[in-house]
Amino acid sequence: MATTKASAGVTEETTGDGVHKDIRRRDFLNVAAVSFAGVGTVAVLAPLVIQMSPSADVLALSTTEVDISKVQPGQGIKTQWRKQPVFVRNLTAKEIQEANAVSMSDLRDPETLAQRTKPGHANWLITLGVCTHLGCVPLGIGEGENKGPYGGYFCPCHGSMYDTAARIRQGPAPKNLAVPEYKFTSPTTVQIG
């Protein structure tokens, strides 16, 4: 049962349970205003969030599949990932032995061969083909290229020399050749990225 009270020209209506109708209208207006603001915020922020996602062409370049079935022990191939050269090398048993024989105290950037390869795939060394000194592309991946005195890679620009595990041994480069993120998707395929 609704009651009406008039005082000083203002009419107040209450419902049977004593709740003012003005309060209900005010609540409705508050909820409507907050909802409208929420929809407006989503409408403004959604395009900003969506534009931060990588485009389809960038996603296509984010990984590279490499067929390693034809790479014999002692050979390597050069491929590209994110517009950078990547060296994929199938190490021989002798190269693995030489890499494991190096004392960690002789290395500027100490890492074992096991830390630079995947378990069960110690013969596959995959590194970015970019010298860590000034970004040159070292020699040593191609047939007949100068591998330097350590049998790995040699940067002719500034004389950085890497061993068979692509670890810096001599020259101005401060770090080993970087190992990108990769995984073996099959016994003959590697996915880089």
N, C-alpha and C positions, 0 to 999 in steps of 0.2 A: 504494500500500500504506500503510495507516494504522498508526501506532505509538502506543502508550500509555505514558506515563511517570507513575509515581506517586511523589510525594515529599511528606512532611508532610501527608498526607491530601488533597492536591489532585491531581486527575487532569488531565493535559493530553493532548489528542489532536492529532496532526498528520497531515496527508495525505501522500501519497507525495512531493510536491514541497516539503515542509517548512513549509507554511502552517498556522498554528494555526486550528482551527475556531472558537475564541473570537473571533479577529479578524474572521472572516467574520460571526459573529453581531453583533458590535459594529458593523461597517460597515452591516449590514442595519438595525439599530436607529437608527443615525445618519441614514441615508437616509430611513427611514420617518418619523422625527421632523421632519426638515427638510421633507419633502413635506407632512406634516400641517400644519406651520406655514405653508407657502406657500399651501395650500388655504384655511386659516383667514384669512390676510391678504387673499387675493382676495375671499373671502366678505364680509369686513368693508369693504374699500375699494370694491368694485364699486358698491354702492348709493350711496356718497358721490359717486363720479365721475358716475354716471348722473343723480343729482339736480341736478348743476351744469349739465346741458344745458338749453337753453331749451325750454319747453313748446310744444306745437303752436300755441296761440293767440298766443304771443309771436312765434313764427316767422312766422305769418300776417301780423302787423303789421310785420315787419321790412322789407318792401318794399311800395311802392305803385305801381301802374301808372296813368299819366295819359294820356288821349287828348287830343292837342293839335291835332287836325285842324280844329277849329272856331275856334281862337284866331287871329284876324287880326292883322296887324302893328299895333302900337300898343295892343293889348289884352293883358289878363292874366287869369289865373284863380287862385283860391286853393283849395288842396287840403289834405289832412292826411297827415302821415307821423309815426309814433310820437307821436301826440297833440299834434303841433306844427303850426302853419300853415306851408304852403309856398307861395311865390309863383312862378308860372310865367308869364313875360312874353315876348311876341314883340316884340322891339325893332324900331322903324322904322329906315330908313337914316339919318335925321336924328339919332335917339337914339344910334345907334352912332357916328356922326361926332362928336357932342357928347362922348360918353364917351372917345373916342380923343384928342380935342383937349385934355383936361385934363392939365396938367403933373403929373408924379409928386411934385414938391416941394409942390404945393398939397394933397396928400392926407395925412391923418393916418395912415391904414393903406394905404400904396401898393400897389396891384394894378392891372394893366391889365385891360381888358375881356377880352382874349384869355386871361388867367389865370383868369378867372371863368366862362368858357364853354368848350364843347367845340370842338375843331377842326372846321371845316366847318359849325358850328351857332352862329356868332357872334351870330345874332339871338335865340337862346333863352337867356334869363337865368333860372336857377332858383336861388332862395335860400330860406333859412328865413325865415319872416315874423315874426321875433322881434327886437326892438330889442336891441342889445348893451349898452344902458345898464342897464335894469332888467327886461327881458323883456316889454315891452308889444308889442302888435301894431300896426305902423305903418299909416298910410293910404297909398293910392296904387295899389292893385291893382284896386279896383272902379271902375266907370264913374262919373265925376263926383267922385271923392274928391280931396281936397287932396293934390297930389304935392309940394308945397313949391317953393321957388324954383329948385331944381336939376332938376326934372322927374322925380324918382325916387319916393322915399317920404318921408313926413313922420310923425314920432311926436308926436301932440298932447299926450301926457302930460308930456314934458319938453323938447320942442322939437328933437329930433335930426332932421337933414335929410340925406337920401341923394340921390345923383345917379342918372342913368339906368342906371348899372352897379351900383347898390345899395351904393355906397361912401360912407362917412361924410364929410360935407363941413362940417357945422356942428352944434353942440350937444354934449351931455355924453357921447354914446355913444363908447366908445374904439375900436371896431373896425367894419369893414364888416359888412353882413348876411352871415351864414355861408352858404357854398355846400355843400349836402349832397352825398354821393356819389350819382351818377346816371349812367345810360347810355341811349342811344337804342336801343330794341329794334326799331324800325321807323321809317320816315319820319314816322309820325303818333303814335308811342307812346314815352313816356319812362318808364323804371323808376327810381324813387327808392329808394335804399337798397341 
